[in-house]
Each structure stands twice: as structure tokens, then as C-alpha cells.
Amino acid sequence: MEKTIVITGGAGFIGSHLVRRLVNKYPNYQIINVDALTYAGNLQNLSDIENKPNYTFVKADIANEQEIEKLFDLHKIDGVIHLAAESHVDRSITDPMAFIRTNIVGTTILLNAVKKHWNGNFEGKRFYHISTDEVYGSLNSTSGQFTEETSYDPRSPYSASKASSDHLVRAYYHTYGLPIVISNCSNNYGPNQFPEKLIPLAINNIKNKKTIPIYGKGENIRDWLYVEDHAAAIDTIFHHAKIGETYNIGGNNEWKNIDLIRLLCKILDKKLVRNQGESEKLITFVKDRAGHDLRYAIDSSKLQHNLGWNPSLNFEEGLEKTVDWYLNNETWLNEIVSGNYQRYYEQQYGNR
């Protein structure tokens, strides 16, 4: 194999799309998927490539130093694409320590491992850290976008933990010369997303005629990007970015939460052969999230101009594909909702 690449969090939503892309696109790369198989990790996401000769799965926790040391002892690793993270804001509000452990301590353990094992021999090596637009804080509702020069202003334990990990990655670049790149991406959507997130949660609830909870008045604005476009951007950045640089990734596609849900209701009424407007009656406004950022918007012009990446799908097209996937994969969704997938992995790999 030409290169051995570790992808952390590769059984998760974004990670599984990236693993599939790289395994299929680069048969001369050995892709090692490292995932702890917590609630958001699901190897069913990768059942179509699990027997490929250039794919290996390793169950390991990035916050367990011994497990990461063993990984680097057993494999000559040329690159790390670091996606593993606790990422749900609501969970960070109720259990911030889990986010500190995985996002801060876990990232530091990985940085120490590559520093030790690469030992100053950085030729052909790269540590690519995947972050979020939430580290930048909140924009007002009318103007402006986050650029790579925007000051950090995290507002939740989740975004604060990601901001901390970003700072650590940059510190290892400046202090030790580690060959790093960072990207900060807007909200992703698409197949295989865990159904606690807004779009799959709404699809599942609409399908089952359950209420759709919307924080506050639904006025919060997010920039949405189809997950396969994000995977393509990661591929481009990993292979072509300048060491030490940061790139914003966004869909240039802002939607108020309430408008997004209304569009989903309209699409699903059509696909489920319901009267138009029927599913909108399921919308229920609930108490706003603590510290809820009003608006995120990404300026990805640096990535587009310097490396030639552009999103391939408009939002309506991507949303139609996403809805179709969830409607056609009820078994996957039911396994997630029931928790059966986790019980299987506990039996196969042991319960951590």
C-alpha cells in the first residue's frame, strides 16, 4: 500500500461517508477506521465496503492512551483524519465532561502519538483535524459570514471543547512543527445521520405522525451542506492543502429551522401521499435551548478559490435524496431507534 491513513470516528455519520469514499477511490491506500462504537457509531453504515482488502476496522477509544499507542505500534501510519468527537449540543449541556474527555483529551492523545511515532520525520505525513463552524459563536440575523480569520467565540460546552482542540492542534504545529491542517464545516445532512439531529429526527417523526419539536420560534439559521460534499472537501483538503492552513467548508445555503421543517413536511406529504399541510400540524414549539446561537454562515471562498472545491448539490435536491434514503432504509432507522445495533456491538466487541 502506498499510504496508511487512520480515520477516527469512521463509523459515524460524516466519517462513514469519508471512509467509503477513500476506500473506493484509493485502492492503493490502507484505510484504518478507528471508532469506539459509542451511541453514534454504527458499522452498518459501512457494510458495503467492510470486506474490501484496503479497509480495516479497529475498535478503540481516542481518549485511551494505551489503545492509541497500540494502534501506532502495530501500523506505520502516514496520515490521520480526525473526525471522532462528541458533537451534539444538547448532550454537551447535560454532560460536558464527556465532551472534554473525547474532544480535548482524545485529540491531545492523538497529537502526542503522531509526534512520538513520526519523530520529526514529517515528509509525506499529515494530521487533519475536522472542526465545526460553532467555534466562531453566533452571527446576527442579517449580515456577515464566518471566515478563517473570524475570532473564536464558542457558546456551548460542545463548541468550547472543539475550539480547545483546534487551539491544541495549532499549538502542536507551531511548537513541534507537526504537519497539520484544520477545517471548520457548517451543518451536515444526508444518509446515515443519527436520528437525534434535526433533519432525520423530523423525517422519522413526520413518517410516524409524531410531534416535531422546534426550539423557540424556529428563527435560528443554519448553513446546510450535503454530507458527501463534505467528504469530497475533506478529500481535497487532505491531499492538496498547504500545511498549517485552515479552511472553512460550507454550503452557502442558509435556512431558518422553521422554514426547513416546513419544506420537509411538504416533501414528505407528497411522498407519503398525504394532504398538503397535514404534516405541518405536527410542528410543536418548545422551550429554547440554553445559549442557542442565532445564526451560522460560512464563507468557503478560500477553499473554492485555492483548491477548486464546490458543493455539488443544491439543498432541495439534497433534501429529496435524504428523505428518499430514510424512507427506503426503515430497518436501519428502526435498529437505531430501538438500540439493537448497540447491543450487537456490545456482544461482538465488548461493552466499554
Buried (B, 14 or more C-beta within 10 A) or exposed (E): BEBBBBBBBBBBBBBBBBBBBBBBEBEEBBBBBBBBBBBBBBBBBBEEBBEBEBBBBBBBBBBBBEBBBEBBEEBEBBBBBBBBBBBBBEBBBEEBEBBBBBBBBBBBBBBBBBBEBBEEEBEEBBBBBBBBBBBBBBBEEEEEBBBBEBEBBBBBBBBBBBBBBBEBBBBBBEEBEBBBBBBBBBBBBBBBBBBEBBBBBBBBBBBEEEEBBBBBEBBBBBBBBBBBBBBBBBBBBBEEBEBBBBBBBBBBBBBBBBEBBBBBBBBBBEBBEBEEEBBBEBBEEEEBBEEBBEBBBBBBBBBBEBBEBEBEBEBEEBBBBBBEBBBEBEEBBEBBEEEEBBEBBEEEEEEE
